[in-house]
Amino acid sequence: MPRRLLGVLILLLVSVAIGRAQGDAVLFSVGTDTVRLHEFEYHWRRSKEKQLDVFLQTYGHFKQKVQYAKELGLDTLMEYRLHREQIRQLVNQKGKRPRKGVFKQQEWIKLMHVSCLLNQHASKKQIRASEAYMDSVYAAIQRGGKVEGEELPWIQTRHLLNEWQKQLQGLDKNEYTKPFYSPMGIHMIAWTDRRMGMQEEGYPIQGSKGLQMKEAEEGLLVSALDTYVEQRLNCTDQELDAYFKAHRNDYGWGIPHFRGAVIHCQDKKEAKRIKKYLRKYPEKHWREAWKRMPDDVAKNARLETGFFSIGKNAYVDKLVFNCGVFEPLADYPHTWVLGKRLKKGPTGFKDVREKVFRDCKKVKKEAEMDAITRKYELEIDEEVLKTVNREGIK
């Protein structure tokens, strides 16, 4: 091997060794993001997980969710940007000793806003269009129209952008400002509530400021993604029916149930008329039919429909399951039931809709998370992984 090439290789190896010693080596990459050794060790040190391989997969999946949140543009949302600015100011205040009497009791504020977000490279056409839109909204307000602003979470006034703080001075409650600029774009804001002395959220205060900011920003993004996925996922009745049929054995029960109605009326004759009337309709329409019930059927009676197990309703316990006692209602001396006793288990997903919906949605959410994992491949440098500081971290 030529001496010059050998020297270059030695220099490269030394550089890699120095980088790893300083924690600058890339441990893994996911999408367009890379995680260096010092960042990984910082997070593992703060985690309760003791097994390195488990934490590596957990943290890697966290980074995959961050990538997906960015792809969806969740980092452009106003709520995210305001929270990020709040955290930035908190991080920058770390180690600073406040002047005596300052910040003992902070003001918190609830805001509504209408915004057109503009980045630093926005074209003149985009700026003019945003200005025209905001002017039209403000003109509509001046004419007495209503504006559908976006509500922001509680935030300390001192953590707002300076431009927002200035606009709030002298502003009456529920009154919108004129359109104004900030580094984020063009806004109109109105405050709906103000309070003093609310407890401040606990943001990370350990480690370097750079790691604090990155940790907080990514935490906000993953939280926004979880909310986005939760709101986006839904299960139709067709999906619930299919899921129930595929997992019917998961929804059995050890005690009998009753599905139907408990009816309180005056006497047996009235009960007979009510029963004849309700039998004309499917059980799911009994409540609607009850509202339209003619006076010649019953003028004064009460209906309670539902899905009952033993112990849920004293009338059902006695009349269906033959256990317990109940006192008749003073105004409705005759109580009876109409429906079906279910011994073996639910006959359809509607009998256990809440549980089936929860399980079906959980499966769909897991599928969504698996899709994110497949989309953003986790590439781990096994050699760098061997250098992770296992001693002193756990």
DRENDOFI-431018 format. One record per residue (C-alpha): residue number from 0; residue in one letter; chain; x, y, z. Coordinates in nm, 3 decimals. Layout:
<sites>
{NUM "A" "A" {X Y Z}}
...
</sites>
This chain:
<sites>
{0 "M" "A" {0.000 0.000 0.000}}
{1 "P" "A" {0.146 0.343 -0.092}}
{2 "R" "A" {0.268 0.532 0.211}}
{3 "R" "A" {0.056 0.838 0.124}}
{4 "L" "A" {-0.265 0.630 0.105}}
{5 "L" "A" {-0.178 0.458 0.430}}
{6 "G" "A" {-0.136 0.799 0.594}}
{7 "V" "A" {-0.478 0.912 0.470}}
{8 "L" "A" {-0.644 0.597 0.605}}
{9 "I" "A" {-0.477 0.637 0.942}}
{10 "L" "A" {-0.590 1.001 0.954}}
{11 "L" "A" {-0.948 0.898 0.876}}
{12 "L" "A" {-0.946 0.628 1.141}}
{13 "V" "A" {-0.810 0.870 1.397}}
{14 "S" "A" {-1.080 1.125 1.304}}
{15 "V" "A" {-1.351 0.862 1.346}}
{16 "A" "A" {-1.209 0.756 1.682}}
{17 "I" "A" {-1.196 1.117 1.802}}
{18 "G" "A" {-1.550 1.177 1.680}}
{19 "R" "A" {-1.678 0.874 1.866}}
{20 "A" "A" {-1.492 0.973 2.178}}
{21 "Q" "A" {-1.660 1.313 2.160}}
{22 "G" "A" {-2.000 1.157 2.105}}
{23 "D" "A" {-2.027 1.303 1.753}}
{24 "A" "A" {-2.050 0.974 1.567}}
{25 "V" "A" {-2.385 0.902 1.401}}
{26 "L" "A" {-2.553 0.614 1.582}}
{27 "F" "A" {-2.853 0.578 1.355}}
{28 "S" "A" {-3.044 0.756 1.083}}
{29 "V" "A" {-3.415 0.765 1.013}}
{30 "G" "A" {-3.551 0.942 0.709}}
{31 "T" "A" {-3.361 1.269 0.673}}
{32 "D" "A" {-3.265 1.280 1.042}}
{33 "T" "A" {-2.951 1.150 1.206}}
{34 "V" "A" {-2.900 1.080 1.575}}
{35 "R" "A" {-2.554 1.117 1.717}}
{36 "L" "A" {-2.412 0.926 2.008}}
{37 "H" "A" {-2.422 1.210 2.261}}
{38 "E" "A" {-2.789 1.282 2.184}}
{39 "F" "A" {-2.885 0.917 2.223}}
{40 "E" "A" {-2.699 0.881 2.553}}
{41 "Y" "A" {-2.861 1.200 2.680}}
{42 "H" "A" {-3.208 1.054 2.622}}
{43 "W" "A" {-3.122 0.707 2.747}}
{44 "R" "A" {-2.988 0.863 3.066}}
{45 "R" "A" {-3.326 1.032 3.121}}
{46 "S" "A" {-3.525 0.718 3.037}}
{47 "K" "A" {-3.638 0.455 3.289}}
{48 "E" "A" {-3.568 0.179 3.037}}
{49 "K" "A" {-3.259 -0.024 3.140}}
{50 "Q" "A" {-3.223 -0.245 2.832}}
{51 "L" "A" {-3.029 -0.076 2.555}}
{52 "D" "A" {-3.188 -0.267 2.266}}
{53 "V" "A" {-3.539 -0.193 2.391}}
{54 "F" "A" {-3.471 0.178 2.433}}
{55 "L" "A" {-3.301 0.193 2.093}}
{56 "Q" "A" {-3.614 0.062 1.921}}
{57 "T" "A" {-3.843 0.284 2.129}}
{58 "Y" "A" {-3.640 0.596 2.062}}
{59 "G" "A" {-3.603 0.502 1.696}}
{60 "H" "A" {-3.982 0.474 1.661}}
{61 "F" "A" {-4.017 0.812 1.830}}
{62 "K" "A" {-3.787 0.959 1.564}}
{63 "Q" "A" {-3.992 0.792 1.290}}
{64 "K" "A" {-4.304 0.963 1.422}}
{65 "V" "A" {-4.120 1.296 1.423}}
{66 "Q" "A" {-4.037 1.248 1.054}}
{67 "Y" "A" {-4.399 1.171 0.969}}
{68 "A" "A" {-4.524 1.473 1.165}}
{69 "K" "A" {-4.292 1.697 0.965}}
{70 "E" "A" {-4.408 1.542 0.639}}
{71 "L" "A" {-4.767 1.622 0.735}}
{72 "G" "A" {-4.665 1.983 0.804}}
{73 "L" "A" {-4.759 1.973 1.172}}
{74 "D" "A" {-4.454 2.186 1.247}}
{75 "T" "A" {-4.623 2.474 1.062}}
{76 "L" "A" {-4.927 2.487 1.290}}
{77 "M" "A" {-4.964 2.804 1.494}}
{78 "E" "A" {-5.019 2.613 1.819}}
{79 "Y" "A" {-4.692 2.426 1.766}}
{80 "R" "A" {-4.501 2.745 1.685}}
{81 "L" "A" {-4.629 2.930 1.988}}
{82 "H" "A" {-4.543 2.640 2.218}}
{83 "R" "A" {-4.197 2.623 2.061}}
{84 "E" "A" {-4.143 2.993 2.122}}
{85 "Q" "A" {-4.257 2.951 2.481}}
{86 "I" "A" {-4.010 2.669 2.535}}
{87 "R" "A" {-3.730 2.863 2.367}}
{88 "Q" "A" {-3.774 3.149 2.610}}
{89 "L" "A" {-3.787 2.911 2.906}}
{90 "V" "A" {-3.468 2.741 2.791}}
{91 "N" "A" {-3.290 3.072 2.741}}
{92 "Q" "A" {-3.387 3.177 3.094}}
{93 "K" "A" {-3.219 2.869 3.240}}
{94 "G" "A" {-2.958 2.973 3.492}}
{95 "K" "A" {-3.068 3.338 3.493}}
{96 "R" "A" {-3.166 3.475 3.829}}
{97 "P" "A" {-3.480 3.690 3.799}}
{98 "R" "A" {-3.480 4.035 3.951}}
{99 "K" "A" {-3.643 4.068 4.292}}
{100 "G" "A" {-4.021 4.087 4.265}}
{101 "V" "A" {-4.027 3.982 3.899}}
{102 "F" "A" {-4.233 3.684 3.771}}
{103 "K" "A" {-4.371 3.591 4.113}}
{104 "Q" "A" {-4.719 3.565 3.970}}
{105 "Q" "A" {-4.750 3.548 3.594}}
{106 "E" "A" {-5.045 3.633 3.373}}
{107 "W" "A" {-5.183 3.355 3.155}}
{108 "I" "A" {-5.400 3.431 2.855}}
{109 "K" "A" {-5.642 3.246 2.628}}
{110 "L" "A" {-5.636 3.364 2.268}}
{111 "M" "A" {-5.827 3.333 1.942}}
{112 "H" "A" {-5.646 3.409 1.620}}
{113 "V" "A" {-5.683 3.430 1.243}}
{114 "S" "A" {-5.348 3.389 1.070}}
{115 "C" "A" {-5.186 3.358 0.731}}
{116 "L" "A" {-4.847 3.197 0.788}}
{117 "L" "A" {-4.566 3.320 0.564}}
{118 "N" "A" {-4.210 3.195 0.555}}
{119 "Q" "A" {-3.907 3.414 0.493}}
{120 "H" "A" {-3.906 3.326 0.124}}
{121 "A" "A" {-4.271 3.405 0.055}}
{122 "S" "A" {-4.330 3.560 -0.286}}
{123 "K" "A" {-4.484 3.903 -0.335}}
{124 "K" "A" {-4.789 3.731 -0.481}}
{125 "Q" "A" {-4.834 3.520 -0.166}}
{126 "I" "A" {-4.792 3.825 0.057}}
{127 "R" "A" {-5.047 4.031 -0.139}}
{128 "A" "A" {-5.297 3.745 -0.136}}
{129 "S" "A" {-5.254 3.703 0.241}}
{130 "E" "A" {-5.295 4.076 0.301}}
{131 "A" "A" {-5.610 4.084 0.089}}
{132 "Y" "A" {-5.759 3.789 0.276}}
{133 "M" "A" {-5.686 3.935 0.620}}
{134 "D" "A" {-5.823 4.275 0.517}}
{135 "S" "A" {-6.145 4.111 0.397}}
{136 "V" "A" {-6.186 3.925 0.727}}
{137 "Y" "A" {-6.127 4.242 0.928}}
{138 "A" "A" {-6.376 4.435 0.709}}
{139 "A" "A" {-6.637 4.165 0.773}}
{140 "I" "A" {-6.584 4.203 1.149}}
{141 "Q" "A" {-6.624 4.580 1.122}}
{142 "R" "A" {-6.960 4.522 0.953}}
{143 "G" "A" {-7.073 4.312 1.248}}
{144 "G" "A" {-6.997 3.972 1.100}}
{145 "K" "A" {-6.859 3.680 1.298}}
{146 "V" "A" {-6.513 3.537 1.244}}
{147 "E" "A" {-6.425 3.173 1.305}}
{148 "G" "A" {-6.088 3.210 1.470}}
{149 "E" "A" {-5.871 2.925 1.596}}
{150 "E" "A" {-5.846 2.882 1.973}}
{151 "L" "A" {-5.500 2.848 2.125}}
{152 "P" "A" {-5.412 2.677 2.456}}
{153 "W" "A" {-5.339 2.875 2.773}}
{154 "I" "A" {-5.002 3.048 2.749}}
{155 "Q" "A" {-4.812 3.297 2.965}}
{156 "T" "A" {-4.834 3.647 2.819}}
{157 "R" "A" {-4.459 3.694 2.855}}
{158 "H" "A" {-4.397 3.396 2.625}}
{159 "L" "A" {-4.592 3.545 2.335}}
{160 "L" "A" {-4.414 3.699 2.039}}
{161 "N" "A" {-4.330 4.065 2.102}}
{162 "E" "A" {-4.558 4.166 1.815}}
{163 "W" "A" {-4.849 3.985 1.980}}
{164 "Q" "A" {-4.779 4.138 2.319}}
{165 "K" "A" {-4.788 4.489 2.172}}
{166 "Q" "A" {-5.121 4.427 2.001}}
{167 "L" "A" {-5.280 4.311 2.328}}
{168 "Q" "A" {-5.210 4.641 2.503}}
{169 "G" "A" {-5.540 4.821 2.556}}
{170 "L" "A" {-5.736 4.553 2.370}}
{171 "D" "A" {-6.085 4.476 2.507}}
{172 "K" "A" {-6.202 4.121 2.568}}
{173 "N" "A" {-6.324 3.939 2.252}}
{174 "E" "A" {-6.213 4.233 2.035}}
{175 "Y" "A" {-6.001 4.144 1.733}}
{176 "T" "A" {-5.698 4.352 1.640}}
{177 "K" "A" {-5.636 4.490 1.294}}
{178 "P" "A" {-5.418 4.265 1.078}}
{179 "F" "A" {-5.051 4.289 1.179}}
{180 "Y" "A" {-4.722 4.126 1.088}}
{181 "S" "A" {-4.493 3.903 1.290}}
{182 "P" "A" {-4.198 3.685 1.183}}
{183 "M" "A" {-4.455 3.406 1.133}}
{184 "G" "A" {-4.690 3.594 0.899}}
{185 "I" "A" {-5.001 3.810 0.927}}
{186 "H" "A" {-5.239 3.781 1.222}}
{187 "M" "A" {-5.549 3.908 1.392}}
{188 "I" "A" {-5.584 3.815 1.759}}
{189 "A" "A" {-5.841 3.849 2.037}}
{190 "W" "A" {-5.819 3.746 2.401}}
{191 "T" "A" {-6.107 3.559 2.563}}
{192 "D" "A" {-5.979 3.505 2.916}}
{193 "R" "A" {-5.694 3.607 3.146}}
{194 "R" "A" {-5.577 3.458 3.474}}
{195 "M" "A" {-5.298 3.513 3.721}}
{196 "G" "A" {-5.077 3.256 3.889}}
{197 "M" "A" {-5.158 2.938 3.695}}
{198 "Q" "A" {-4.905 2.660 3.732}}
{199 "E" "A" {-4.648 2.660 3.455}}
{200 "E" "A" {-4.598 2.347 3.249}}
{201 "G" "A" {-4.280 2.154 3.327}}
{202 "Y" "A" {-4.045 2.163 3.032}}
{203 "P" "A" {-3.704 1.984 3.030}}
{204 "I" "A" {-3.426 2.182 3.195}}
{205 "Q" "A" {-3.142 1.932 3.185}}
{206 "G" "A" {-2.864 1.905 2.929}}
{207 "S" "A" {-2.747 2.159 2.674}}
{208 "K" "A" {-2.985 2.421 2.542}}
{209 "G" "A" {-2.963 2.269 2.195}}
{210 "L" "A" {-3.069 1.927 2.317}}
{211 "Q" "A" {-3.343 2.081 2.533}}
{212 "M" "A" {-3.492 2.263 2.237}}
{213 "K" "A" {-3.472 1.962 2.007}}
{214 "E" "A" {-3.625 1.736 2.271}}
{215 "A" "A" {-3.910 1.977 2.337}}
{216 "E" "A" {-3.978 2.047 1.969}}
{217 "E" "A" {-3.988 1.679 1.881}}
{218 "G" "A" {-4.207 1.604 2.182}}
{219 "L" "A" {-4.455 1.866 2.064}}
{220 "L" "A" {-4.454 1.719 1.713}}
{221 "V" "A" {-4.518 1.365 1.833}}
{222 "S" "A" {-4.798 1.490 2.058}}
{223 "A" "A" {-4.951 1.674 1.761}}
{224 "L" "A" {-4.919 1.358 1.550}}
{225 "D" "A" {-5.093 1.145 1.813}}
{226 "T" "A" {-5.380 1.394 1.820}}
{227 "Y" "A" {-5.392 1.402 1.439}}
{228 "V" "A" {-5.405 1.022 1.413}}
{229 "E" "A" {-5.662 0.995 1.694}}
{230 "Q" "A" {-5.896 1.243 1.525}}
{231 "R" "A" {-5.845 1.100 1.178}}
{232 "L" "A" {-5.908 0.736 1.260}}
{233 "N" "A" {-6.265 0.622 1.283}}
{234 "C" "A" {-6.458 0.297 1.253}}
{235 "T" "A" {-6.775 0.271 1.047}}
{236 "D" "A" {-7.062 0.043 1.146}}
{237 "Q" "A" {-6.956 -0.193 0.866}}
{238 "E" "A" {-6.603 -0.212 1.008}}
{239 "L" "A" {-6.735 -0.263 1.360}}
{240 "D" "A" {-6.963 -0.542 1.242}}
{241 "A" "A" {-6.676 -0.713 1.058}}
{242 "Y" "A" {-6.443 -0.674 1.355}}
{243 "F" "A" {-6.702 -0.813 1.597}}
{244 "K" "A" {-6.768 -1.118 1.380}}
{245 "A" "A" {-6.395 -1.185 1.347}}
{246 "H" "A" {-6.338 -1.156 1.725}}
{247 "R" "A" {-6.672 -1.274 1.860}}
{248 "N" "A" {-6.508 -1.495 2.122}}
{249 "D" "A" {-6.349 -1.189 2.282}}
{250 "Y" "A" {-6.688 -1.049 2.376}}
{251 "G" "A" {-6.848 -1.330 2.571}}
{252 "W" "A" {-6.962 -1.278 2.928}}
{253 "G" "A" {-6.998 -1.490 3.238}}
{254 "I" "A" {-7.337 -1.356 3.342}}
{255 "P" "A" {-7.660 -1.310 3.143}}
{256 "H" "A" {-7.759 -0.975 2.998}}
{257 "F" "A" {-8.087 -0.814 2.897}}
{258 "R" "A" {-8.143 -0.587 2.599}}
{259 "G" "A" {-8.469 -0.397 2.580}}
{260 "A" "A" {-8.681 -0.150 2.774}}
{261 "V" "A" {-8.808 -0.088 3.125}}
{262 "I" "A" {-9.154 0.073 3.116}}
{263 "H" "A" {-9.341 0.238 3.402}}
{264 "C" "A" {-9.714 0.301 3.351}}
{265 "Q" "A" {-10.051 0.304 3.532}}
{266 "D" "A" {-10.183 -0.052 3.505}}
{267 "K" "A" {-10.180 -0.378 3.309}}
{268 "K" "A" {-10.436 -0.255 3.053}}
{269 "E" "A" {-10.215 0.041 2.965}}
{270 "A" "A" {-9.912 -0.188 2.954}}
{271 "K" "A" {-10.091 -0.412 2.704}}
{272 "R" "A" {-10.165 -0.117 2.472}}
{273 "I" "A" {-9.803 0.006 2.496}}
{274 "K" "A" {-9.667 -0.340 2.420}}
{275 "K" "A" {-9.890 -0.377 2.114}}
{276 "Y" "A" {-9.780 -0.034 1.990}}
{277 "L" "A" {-9.403 -0.085 2.039}}
{278 "R" "A" {-9.403 -0.428 1.874}}
{279 "K" "A" {-9.482 -0.256 1.544}}
{280 "Y" "A" {-9.130 -0.109 1.544}}
{281 "P" "A" {-8.778 -0.253 1.557}}
{282 "E" "A" {-8.621 -0.231 1.899}}
{283 "K" "A" {-8.369 0.034 1.786}}
{284 "H" "A" {-8.659 0.268 1.700}}
{285 "W" "A" {-8.855 0.228 2.025}}
{286 "R" "A" {-8.735 0.557 2.171}}
{287 "E" "A" {-8.837 0.755 1.861}}
{288 "A" "A" {-9.168 0.572 1.844}}
{289 "W" "A" {-9.229 0.651 2.210}}
{290 "K" "A" {-9.210 1.023 2.138}}
{291 "R" "A" {-9.483 0.987 1.874}}
{292 "M" "A" {-9.705 0.755 2.081}}
{293 "P" "A" {-10.076 0.856 2.057}}
{294 "D" "A" {-10.263 0.961 2.369}}
{295 "D" "A" {-10.510 0.676 2.328}}
{296 "V" "A" {-10.221 0.432 2.389}}
{297 "A" "A" {-10.080 0.597 2.699}}
{298 "K" "A" {-10.088 0.953 2.829}}
{299 "N" "A" {-9.861 0.918 3.128}}
{300 "A" "A" {-9.581 0.659 3.117}}
{301 "R" "A" {-9.200 0.638 3.127}}
{302 "L" "A" {-8.955 0.445 2.910}}
{303 "E" "A" {-8.591 0.348 2.972}}
{304 "T" "A" {-8.406 0.154 2.701}}
{305 "G" "A" {-8.062 0.000 2.724}}
{306 "F" "A" {-7.835 -0.299 2.763}}
{307 "F" "A" {-7.840 -0.431 3.120}}
{308 "S" "A" {-7.639 -0.682 3.318}}
{309 "I" "A" {-7.716 -0.801 3.670}}
{310 "G" "A" {-7.671 -0.520 3.920}}
{311 "K" "A" {-7.723 -0.235 3.673}}
{312 "N" "A" {-8.096 -0.184 3.716}}
{313 "A" "A" {-8.312 -0.298 4.009}}
{314 "Y" "A" {-8.621 -0.344 3.788}}
{315 "V" "A" {-8.434 -0.563 3.538}}
{316 "D" "A" {-8.275 -0.761 3.821}}
{317 "K" "A" {-8.614 -0.855 3.961}}
{318 "L" "A" {-8.828 -0.886 3.646}}
{319 "V" "A" {-8.569 -1.052 3.420}}
{320 "F" "A" {-8.311 -1.219 3.642}}
{321 "N" "A" {-8.546 -1.288 3.936}}
{322 "C" "A" {-8.318 -1.147 4.202}}
{323 "G" "A" {-8.337 -0.846 4.434}}
{324 "V" "A" {-8.635 -0.623 4.504}}
{325 "F" "A" {-8.761 -0.283 4.391}}
{326 "E" "A" {-9.014 -0.026 4.506}}
{327 "P" "A" {-9.274 0.075 4.242}}
{328 "L" "A" {-9.274 0.443 4.148}}
{329 "A" "A" {-9.551 0.641 4.316}}
{330 "D" "A" {-9.678 0.799 3.992}}
{331 "Y" "A" {-9.628 0.481 3.785}}
{332 "P" "A" {-9.740 0.183 3.996}}
{333 "H" "A" {-9.705 -0.079 3.720}}
{334 "T" "A" {-9.350 -0.162 3.599}}
{335 "W" "A" {-9.268 -0.421 3.332}}
{336 "V" "A" {-8.999 -0.503 3.074}}
{337 "L" "A" {-8.997 -0.565 2.700}}
{338 "G" "A" {-8.695 -0.714 2.525}}
{339 "K" "A" {-8.469 -1.017 2.513}}
{340 "R" "A" {-8.255 -1.197 2.768}}
{341 "L" "A" {-7.916 -1.284 2.620}}
{342 "K" "A" {-7.758 -1.588 2.783}}
{343 "K" "A" {-7.461 -1.685 2.566}}
{344 "G" "A" {-7.325 -1.346 2.467}}
{345 "P" "A" {-7.390 -1.041 2.246}}
{346 "T" "A" {-7.575 -1.108 1.923}}
{347 "G" "A" {-7.410 -0.819 1.741}}
{348 "F" "A" {-7.155 -0.540 1.779}}
{349 "K" "A" {-7.421 -0.295 1.892}}
{350 "D" "A" {-7.461 -0.490 2.215}}
{351 "V" "A" {-7.099 -0.408 2.302}}
{352 "R" "A" {-7.042 -0.112 2.070}}
{353 "E" "A" {-6.815 0.086 2.303}}
{354 "K" "A" {-6.572 -0.200 2.358}}
{355 "V" "A" {-6.572 -0.308 1.993}}
{356 "F" "A" {-6.515 0.051 1.881}}
{357 "R" "A" {-6.223 0.088 2.122}}
{358 "D" "A" {-6.064 -0.238 2.007}}
{359 "C" "A" {-6.120 -0.172 1.637}}
{360 "K" "A" {-5.971 0.176 1.663}}
{361 "K" "A" {-5.672 0.041 1.853}}
{362 "V" "A" {-5.599 -0.206 1.573}}
{363 "K" "A" {-5.625 0.067 1.310}}
{364 "K" "A" {-5.395 0.292 1.509}}
{365 "E" "A" {-5.139 0.014 1.544}}
{366 "A" "A" {-5.156 -0.040 1.167}}
{367 "E" "A" {-5.095 0.332 1.115}}
{368 "M" "A" {-4.791 0.321 1.342}}
{369 "D" "A" {-4.659 0.011 1.162}}
{370 "A" "A" {-4.692 0.194 0.831}}
{371 "I" "A" {-4.483 0.481 0.971}}
{372 "T" "A" {-4.217 0.233 1.085}}
{373 "R" "A" {-4.199 0.077 0.739}}
{374 "K" "A" {-4.188 0.413 0.564}}
{375 "Y" "A" {-3.895 0.554 0.760}}
{376 "E" "A" {-3.634 0.283 0.783}}
{377 "L" "A" {-3.413 0.279 1.090}}
{378 "E" "A" {-3.048 0.234 0.989}}
{379 "I" "A" {-2.821 0.160 1.288}}
{380 "D" "A" {-2.441 0.175 1.285}}
{381 "E" "A" {-2.353 -0.139 1.481}}
{382 "E" "A" {-1.993 -0.026 1.535}}
{383 "V" "A" {-2.103 0.300 1.694}}
{384 "L" "A" {-2.363 0.111 1.896}}
{385 "K" "A" {-2.079 -0.083 2.062}}
{386 "T" "A" {-1.939 0.245 2.197}}
{387 "V" "A" {-2.258 0.346 2.382}}
{388 "N" "A" {-2.172 0.427 2.743}}
{389 "R" "A" {-2.353 0.155 2.935}}
{390 "E" "A" {-2.180 0.235 3.263}}
{391 "G" "A" {-2.301 0.534 3.459}}
{392 "I" "A" {-2.622 0.563 3.257}}
{393 "K" "A" {-2.821 0.290 3.427}}
</sites>
